[in-house]
Amino acid sequence: MKLLAFALSLAIPAIAQSPGAPVFTPLPPIPFDTSLPVLRAHAETEKPFTVAGERAVVLGQQNGVFEAWPLPVKLLSHMTIEAEIEGYTVPIDVNQQAAEIEVRPDRTIITYSHIGFTVRQIMFSPASGASSTPGAPSFSSAAAGERVGSKAASIADQPGVGPIVLYEFDCVHPTDFTFRFTPELRWMWPERNEGVPGMEWIAGPAAAPNAKEPGPSGAISGVPLPNHGYYILHADYPDLAGAVTIPGAQPGILAPYQERPQVHPVELRLHIDPARDRGRLFPLLMAVGMNKESATNAALGATLQRLNESIPDLYKQQFESYKKLLANSVSIETPDKTLNEAFQWAVISIEQLKTKSLSKQALGGGDNKTMGAPEPALSSPKGPSHLATGDDESKSSMIGDETALVAGYYASADSARPGFGWFFGRDALYTLFAVNGYGNFALSRSELEFLIHRQRDDGKIMHEWSQTAAFIDWRQFPYMYAAADATPLFILAMADYVRSSGDVGFLTSHRDSLEKAWAFETDPAHDTDHDRIYDNSQGTGWVESWPGGMPHQEIYLALLDQQASSAMGYLETLLPGTGPKEAVKARRRAEDLANIINSEYYDPQKHCYAFSRNPDGSLDRTTTVYPALAWWSNSWVNDRGQIFNEQGSQSSAPSQTSRTTILEHPDGCLQQLAAHTLNTDWGLRDVSNDEKIYDGMSYHQGSVWPLFTGWAALAEYRGNQPLAGYQLLMENANLTKTQDLGAVTELLSGDYFVPFGRSTSHQLWSSAMVITPTLRGLFGLDIDAQTKTITVNPHLPANWEKAALRNLPIGSDRVDLFFAHGANGTQTVQLESSNPQIKLAASTPDVGQTRDGLEIQRAPIQIVPINNPPLPGSRTESARILNETYGTHKLALTIEGPAKSDLVLGYFLVNPNLKLNVTGAELNPDRRYASYPGAPALLPSMTVHFPPGEGWKGITVILAW
């Protein structure tokens, strides 16, 4: 025992290496690109940042403190920097000097500024060598290697490598920088962890006494060449270890074994000489070995060296990946620069959440036995017959190095849960509508197959899959199949993918999975009150907690069931060998459910639809956002505005097909969604603030979710309420710079404009809810790749002269659309395409065909929408237009605003000589409305004076001509 203790006392501080040990070197300047989009802001300590990629993430605060995850392992946290300037007696907390954050698609930079130095912390998570981008086929690792070097491509696809953090130093005097961090080496939740890692410094070969290192220009600086070494983070077992170093850095305190046990900070100490080091980049090299072979000291050292050598090529690969992404994705060009920027960053934000799902097989760690026979998360009337059987082995073989979308990231602090950094079924399925919209069909396929590989044998679609789920018995946890809504959303997303891409082959190859999901949803056992609607007996609908007990059947789930039935009817028409009766059956089910929802859920007192229905037929009449789902999918009739008759042929649709929703009483719901009781200046609450259960700090009874705002914005547009639609859309777009620059947060207070403290700041479906309402609401797009038809119902604001959509996908083709307000009182839509088979149509009345496209008649008067971005910490105070209704020679506006306030509204007249008579407002003959900076013309305006009193006041404005 004494011999062992003596050996450990020698081994722990340092281990001598042979001359063949890894060598780490600073890098010469990298030609970083400046052509891609950029967001800059003053660094705010409490605001987060995220640098996410397929295999690694950096999560931190804008003061530069961060944690690093070579996924799915948290390697280190609480990384801080201290500086000691030669001849300057005060140590400097570098993180307190954080001055600016700069976010680009390919990297994030935090700049620290002090009178003695400037330090730039440059971070990126390398793109996979085999990643795919919209509009282009995937390229293999070999192809990537031909572009940027095979070594870089290889290491980018190696699990446990990265992320990349580079430090650039510009110092007046020689300065010593101390990097301190907490060693973690923890698997992401819920894989078991092994306690605090042990630290070991592996020293490199001693430098020759007279060795000198060249400066950045190649001249000899006269500074001795430092030793090269690295830290090893040891777990209790040999199949997990990590490694960290900075070239030229020395270790901090390494207490010998004989010393009394105590805690010392883990440090990397780096001396910067201005003459030698200005312009050079010092990488923080990080890697994790997740099996016995890759977790040895030698293997980790070799990995760090390969990473060090590959960084310039890895950055080039990273830049090229995002350059290709943006070149091949949809972009919008409108007079509203905030919306243009938010749309582009929403695409980037979604793509950054693509993540590789690993298994022990992929890591070389043996058979993956975790799929087993996944038990239902909730009790099922069918009991054991619902469990997976023989197909389980084939499913297990598919669980490997897949790419799918995680729900979002946020710093984990002292936990092993980085926000919602694992795979969620319904989060991804809502997001696929945006992904299909901007054209990354490869990502949609990958995500759908990821869910199919984990589909329960009875057809239910999964809800959650942790990044370490394949390493454990995930069945012991209640999360995998906890949600009921993922199954109808899967059918809807499959229909949207096929309709947008035209990829019937994908549908056919996964026919069995689709039909099993449909069978699960329509199983009579999953309709416990026998009203034919899929109910909450199969898991949560939306809410995961509710005062008085969980709901029996939410309108949210009922609406998804109805729309999935319609979508299935559409898909049945495309499947080979399926008779028309199957399509008719699904369509008829959709029609029947629409009638049942209208009869069971409508609340005439509130002029909208109830939150949920109880088994005895009574209703929970709480005013919520969930009726907005009635407008999510417009597939309740087919793409040609027709329904199917019993013989399977198509007939002209009845008059109801002119409606944009199945709801028979939509107007009251649309006004509720726009009203201040549900809608704040920063988005939609889930529960109205005049309900007794409302709590603006509650997760499910009052908080604001950008997801809800997206639902409601799309509902308003499809409900022909574009003034409310634009206001809601911009409430989401305005969040792009609110917290995590470039991303949209998960949820905010219902009372004040501030995100929740635990809000996942880089949230998947929040960003999606900028894209979907823009494309399918504002521009009114409906893509049918089967018939090569693009249908539009544009709602351009009155103050826009023109707008454009670039690289719009329709199947394998890409087209451009140009929208313009003409001088003759029309709106034109022009199509630019290299494929003459692609057609343009409109779903709005008063449409004429022109040689180049469509000509749509504008209303005689149009109101400029409201967009008043809130200030931090403010309450809701912006007026809002709840309803606009055109009649014969008149326009009626229902408006609400704070008592005693004034609202100035701009408006546009098709005929400037039109004589207006106004009640409820006063025209401002000498006051012109500047609609946006740089607007080509000023517009006339009117002022609405809200009555005196307290609270909010409503007013009706009538404009007649």
LINNORLIN-V90006 format. One record per residue. N is the residue number from 1. SS is DSSP state (hx for helix, st for strand, lp for the rest). PHI is phi as a letter, one per 20 degrees, with the letter a starting at -180 (999 if undefined). Layout:
N	SS	PHI
N	SS	PHI
This chain:
1	lp	999
2	hx	f
3	hx	f
4	hx	f
5	hx	f
6	hx	f
7	hx	f
8	hx	f
9	hx	f
10	hx	e
11	hx	e
12	hx	f
13	hx	f
14	lp	a
15	st	c
16	lp	f
17	lp	d
18	lp	f
19	lp	g
20	lp	e
21	lp	f
22	lp	f
23	lp	c
24	lp	d
25	lp	c
26	lp	f
27	st	d
28	lp	f
29	lp	g
30	lp	e
31	lp	f
32	lp	f
33	lp	f
34	lp	c
35	lp	e
36	lp	f
37	lp	g
38	st	b
39	st	c
40	st	c
41	st	b
42	st	f
43	lp	f
44	lp	d
45	lp	g
46	lp	e
47	lp	e
48	st	e
49	st	c
50	st	c
51	st	d
52	st	d
53	lp	b
54	lp	f
55	lp	c
56	st	b
57	st	b
58	st	d
59	st	c
60	st	a
61	st	d
62	lp	f
63	lp	e
64	lp	n
65	lp	f
66	st	b
67	st	c
68	st	c
69	st	c
70	st	f
71	lp	g
72	lp	d
73	st	d
74	st	e
75	st	e
76	st	b
77	st	b
78	st	l
79	st	f
80	st	c
81	st	c
82	st	c
83	st	c
84	st	c
85	st	e
86	lp	g
87	lp	n
88	lp	c
89	lp	e
90	lp	d
91	lp	f
92	st	d
93	st	f
94	hx	f
95	hx	f
96	hx	f
97	hx	e
98	st	g
99	st	d
100	st	b
101	st	d
102	st	c
103	st	d
104	st	c
105	lp	g
106	lp	e
107	st	a
108	st	c
109	st	c
110	st	d
111	st	d
112	st	d
113	st	c
114	st	c
115	lp	f
116	lp	d
117	st	a
118	st	c
119	st	c
120	st	d
121	st	d
122	st	d
123	st	c
124	st	b
125	lp	d
126	lp	g
127	lp	f
128	lp	f
129	lp	f
130	lp	d
131	lp	f
132	lp	d
133	lp	c
134	lp	g
135	lp	m
136	lp	b
137	lp	f
138	lp	f
139	lp	d
140	lp	f
141	hx	g
142	hx	f
143	hx	f
144	hx	f
145	hx	f
146	hx	f
147	hx	e
148	hx	c
149	lp	o
150	hx	f
151	hx	f
152	hx	f
153	hx	f
154	hx	f
155	hx	f
156	hx	f
157	lp	e
158	lp	e
159	lp	g
160	lp	n
161	st	d
162	lp	n
163	lp	f
164	st	d
165	st	c
166	st	d
167	st	d
168	st	d
169	st	d
170	st	c
171	st	d
172	lp	f
173	lp	c
174	lp	g
175	st	c
176	st	e
177	st	d
178	st	d
179	st	e
180	st	d
181	st	b
182	st	e
183	st	f
184	st	d
185	st	l
186	st	c
187	st	f
188	lp	f
189	lp	g
190	lp	d
191	lp	g
192	lp	f
193	lp	d
194	lp	d
195	lp	n
196	lp	f
197	lp	f
198	st	e
199	st	d
200	st	c
201	st	d
202	st	e
203	st	f
204	lp	e
205	lp	f
206	lp	f
207	lp	f
208	lp	f
209	lp	g
210	lp	d
211	lp	f
212	st	c
213	st	d
214	st	f
215	lp	f
216	lp	f
217	lp	e
218	lp	n
219	lp	f
220	st	f
221	st	e
222	st	n
223	st	e
224	st	g
225	lp	f
226	lp	f
227	lp	f
228	lp	d
229	st	b
230	st	b
231	st	e
232	st	d
233	st	d
234	st	e
235	lp	e
236	lp	f
237	lp	c
238	lp	f
239	lp	e
240	lp	b
241	st	a
242	st	c
243	st	b
244	st	b
245	st	a
246	st	c
247	lp	g
248	lp	n
249	lp	e
250	st	d
251	st	f
252	lp	e
253	lp	f
254	lp	c
255	lp	f
256	lp	f
257	lp	f
258	lp	f
259	lp	f
260	lp	g
261	lp	g
262	lp	a
263	lp	e
264	lp	d
265	lp	f
266	st	e
267	st	c
268	st	c
269	st	d
270	st	c
271	st	e
272	st	d
273	lp	d
274	hx	g
275	hx	f
276	hx	e
277	hx	d
278	lp	f
279	lp	n
280	lp	e
281	st	d
282	st	d
283	st	e
284	st	e
285	st	e
286	st	c
287	st	b
288	st	c
289	st	e
290	lp	d
291	lp	b
292	lp	f
293	lp	f
294	lp	e
295	lp	e
296	lp	f
297	hx	g
298	hx	f
299	hx	f
300	hx	f
301	hx	f
302	hx	f
303	hx	f
304	hx	f
305	hx	f
306	hx	f
307	hx	f
308	hx	g
309	hx	f
310	hx	e
311	hx	g
312	hx	g
313	hx	f
314	hx	f
315	hx	f
316	hx	g
317	hx	f
318	hx	f
319	hx	f
320	hx	f
321	hx	f
322	hx	f
323	hx	f
324	hx	f
325	hx	g
326	hx	f
327	hx	f
328	hx	d
329	lp	e
330	lp	f
331	st	c
332	st	d
333	st	c
334	lp	c
335	lp	f
336	lp	e
337	hx	f
338	hx	f
339	hx	f
340	hx	g
341	hx	f
342	hx	f
343	hx	f
344	hx	f
345	hx	f
346	hx	f
347	hx	f
348	hx	f
349	hx	f
350	hx	f
351	hx	f
352	hx	f
353	lp	e
354	st	f
355	st	b
356	st	e
357	st	e
358	lp	d
359	lp	c
360	lp	f
361	lp	f
362	lp	f
363	lp	e
364	lp	m
365	lp	d
366	lp	o
367	lp	f
368	lp	e
369	lp	d
370	lp	e
371	lp	f
372	lp	l
373	lp	c
374	lp	f
375	lp	e
376	lp	g
377	lp	f
378	lp	c
379	lp	f
380	lp	c
381	lp	f
382	lp	e
383	hx	l
384	hx	f
385	hx	f
386	hx	e
387	lp	f
388	lp	f
389	lp	c
390	lp	f
391	hx	f
392	hx	f
393	hx	f
394	hx	f
395	hx	f
396	hx	g
397	hx	f
398	hx	e
399	lp	f
400	lp	b
401	lp	e
402	st	e
403	st	d
404	st	b
405	st	d
406	st	e
407	lp	f
408	st	q
409	st	c
410	lp	a
411	lp	g
412	lp	e
413	lp	l
414	lp	e
415	lp	d
416	lp	d
417	lp	c
418	lp	e
419	lp	m
420	lp	d
421	lp	e
422	lp	c
423	st	e
424	st	d
425	hx	f
426	hx	f
427	hx	g
428	hx	f
429	hx	f
430	hx	f
431	hx	f
432	hx	f
433	hx	f
434	hx	f
435	hx	f
436	hx	f
437	hx	f
438	hx	e
439	lp	o
440	lp	e
441	hx	f
442	hx	f
443	hx	f
444	hx	f
445	hx	f
446	hx	f
447	hx	f
448	hx	f
449	hx	f
450	hx	g
451	hx	f
452	hx	f
453	hx	f
454	lp	d
455	lp	f
456	lp	f
457	lp	f
458	lp	e
459	lp	o
460	lp	f
461	lp	e
462	lp	f
463	lp	d
464	st	c
465	st	b
466	lp	f
467	lp	f
468	lp	d
469	hx	f
470	hx	f
471	hx	e
472	lp	c
473	lp	e
474	hx	f
475	hx	f
476	hx	f
477	lp	d
478	lp	e
479	lp	e
480	lp	g
481	lp	c
482	lp	f
483	st	d
484	lp	e
485	hx	f
486	hx	f
487	hx	f
488	hx	f
489	hx	f
490	hx	f
491	hx	f
492	hx	f
493	hx	f
494	hx	f
495	hx	f
496	hx	f
497	hx	f
498	hx	f
499	hx	f
500	hx	f
501	hx	e
502	lp	m
503	lp	e
504	hx	f
505	hx	f
506	hx	f
507	hx	g
508	hx	f
509	hx	f
510	lp	d
511	hx	g
512	hx	f
513	hx	f
514	hx	f
515	hx	f
516	hx	f
517	hx	f
518	hx	f
519	hx	f
520	hx	f
521	hx	f
522	hx	e
523	lp	g
524	hx	g
525	hx	f
526	hx	e
527	lp	c
528	lp	f
529	lp	d
530	lp	m
531	lp	d
532	lp	n
533	lp	d
534	lp	g
535	lp	c
536	hx	f
537	hx	f
538	hx	e
539	lp	p
540	st	f
541	lp	e
542	lp	d
543	lp	f
544	lp	d
545	lp	b
546	lp	b
547	lp	g
548	lp	n
549	lp	o
550	lp	f
551	lp	f
552	lp	e
553	st	b
554	st	e
555	hx	f
556	hx	g
557	hx	f
558	hx	f
559	hx	f
560	hx	f
561	hx	f
562	hx	f
563	hx	f
564	hx	f
565	hx	f
566	hx	f
567	hx	f
568	hx	f
569	hx	g
570	hx	f
571	hx	f
572	hx	f
573	lp	f
574	lp	e
575	lp	f
576	lp	f
577	lp	n
578	lp	e
579	lp	f
580	hx	f
581	hx	f
582	hx	f
583	hx	f
584	hx	f
585	hx	f
586	hx	f
587	hx	f
588	hx	f
589	hx	f
590	hx	f
591	hx	f
592	hx	f
593	hx	f
594	hx	g
595	hx	f
596	hx	f
597	hx	f
598	hx	f
599	hx	e
600	hx	e
601	hx	d
602	st	f
603	st	d
604	lp	f
605	lp	f
606	lp	d
607	lp	l
608	st	b
609	st	d
610	lp	f
611	lp	f
612	st	b
613	st	c
614	lp	e
615	lp	g
616	lp	e
617	lp	n
618	lp	f
619	st	d
620	st	e
621	lp	e
622	lp	g
623	lp	f
624	st	c
625	lp	e
626	hx	f
627	hx	g
628	hx	g
629	hx	f
630	hx	f
631	hx	d
632	lp	f
633	lp	d
634	lp	d
635	lp	e
636	lp	f
637	lp	d
638	lp	f
639	lp	f
640	lp	d
641	lp	m
642	st	c
643	st	d
644	st	e
645	lp	e
646	lp	f
647	lp	e
648	lp	n
649	lp	e
650	st	d
651	st	c
652	st	f
653	lp	f
654	lp	f
655	hx	f
656	hx	f
657	hx	f
658	hx	f
659	lp	f
660	lp	d
661	lp	b
662	lp	f
663	lp	f
664	lp	e
665	lp	c
666	hx	e
667	hx	f
668	hx	f
669	hx	f
670	hx	f
671	hx	f
672	hx	f
673	hx	f
674	hx	e
675	lp	f
676	lp	f
677	lp	f
678	lp	d
679	st	d
680	st	e
681	lp	f
682	lp	c
683	st	p
684	st	e
685	st	f
686	lp	e
687	st	c
688	lp	f
689	lp	f
690	lp	e
691	lp	e
692	lp	f
693	lp	e
694	lp	f
695	lp	b
696	lp	f
697	lp	e
698	lp	e
699	lp	f
700	lp	d
701	lp	c
702	lp	q
703	lp	f
704	st	e
705	st	d
706	hx	g
707	hx	g
708	hx	f
709	hx	f
710	hx	f
711	hx	g
712	hx	f
713	hx	f
714	hx	f
715	hx	f
716	hx	f
717	hx	f
718	hx	f
719	lp	e
720	lp	m
721	lp	c
722	hx	f
723	hx	f
724	hx	f
725	hx	f
726	hx	f
727	hx	f
728	hx	f
729	hx	g
730	hx	f
731	hx	f
732	hx	f
733	hx	g
734	hx	f
735	hx	e
736	hx	g
737	hx	d
738	lp	f
739	lp	c
740	lp	e
741	lp	g
742	lp	n
743	lp	d
744	lp	d
745	lp	f
746	lp	f
747	st	b
748	st	c
749	lp	f
750	lp	e
751	lp	d
752	lp	c
753	lp	f
754	lp	b
755	st	f
756	lp	f
757	lp	f
758	lp	d
759	lp	f
760	lp	f
761	lp	f
762	st	d
763	st	d
764	hx	f
765	hx	f
766	hx	f
767	hx	f
768	hx	g
769	hx	e
770	hx	e
771	hx	f
772	hx	f
773	hx	f
774	hx	f
775	hx	f
776	hx	e
777	hx	d
778	hx	g
779	lp	e
780	lp	m
781	lp	f
782	st	b
783	st	d
784	st	c
785	lp	f
786	lp	f
787	lp	d
788	lp	l
789	st	c
790	st	d
791	st	d
792	st	c
793	lp	b
794	lp	f
795	lp	c
796	lp	f
797	lp	g
798	lp	f
799	lp	e
800	lp	e
801	lp	e
802	st	b
803	st	b
804	st	b
805	st	d
806	st	d
807	st	m
808	st	f
809	st	e
810	st	b
811	lp	m
812	lp	e
813	st	e
814	st	c
815	st	c
816	st	d
817	st	d
818	st	c
819	st	d
820	st	b
821	st	e
822	lp	e
823	lp	f
824	lp	e
825	lp	m
826	st	c
827	st	d
828	st	d
829	st	c
830	st	d
831	st	d
832	st	d
833	lp	b
834	lp	e
835	lp	d
836	lp	f
837	lp	f
838	lp	f
839	st	d
840	st	d
841	st	c
842	st	c
843	lp	d
844	lp	c
845	lp	f
846	lp	l
847	st	d
848	st	c
849	st	e
850	lp	d
851	lp	f
852	lp	d
853	st	r
854	st	c
855	st	c
856	st	d
857	st	f
858	lp	e
859	lp	f
860	lp	g
861	st	c
862	st	c
863	st	e
864	lp	f
865	lp	f
866	lp	e
867	lp	b
868	lp	c
869	lp	g
870	lp	f
871	lp	e
872	lp	g
873	lp	n
874	lp	f
875	lp	e
876	lp	f
877	lp	b
878	lp	e
879	lp	f
880	st	b
881	st	e
882	st	e
883	st	b
884	st	c
885	st	c
886	st	e
887	st	c
888	lp	f
889	lp	l
890	st	b
891	st	c
892	st	d
893	st	d
894	st	d
895	st	c
896	st	c
897	st	a
898	st	f
899	lp	g
900	lp	m
901	lp	e
902	st	d
903	st	c
904	st	e
905	st	d
906	st	e
907	st	b
908	st	c
909	st	d
910	lp	g
911	lp	d
912	lp	g
913	lp	e
914	lp	f
915	lp	e
916	lp	d
917	st	d
918	st	c
919	st	c
920	lp	n
921	lp	b
922	st	c
923	st	f
924	st	d
925	st	f
926	st	d
927	st	d
928	st	d
929	st	d
930	lp	e
931	lp	f
932	lp	a
933	lp	g
934	lp	n
935	lp	g
936	lp	f
937	lp	b
938	lp	e
939	st	d
940	st	f
941	st	b
942	st	c
943	st	c
944	st	d
945	st	d
946	lp	f
947	lp	f
948	lp	f
949	lp	p
950	lp	d
951	lp	m
952	st	d
953	st	c
954	st	d
955	st	b
956	st	d
957	st	d
958	st	d
959	st	d
960	st	c
961	lp	b
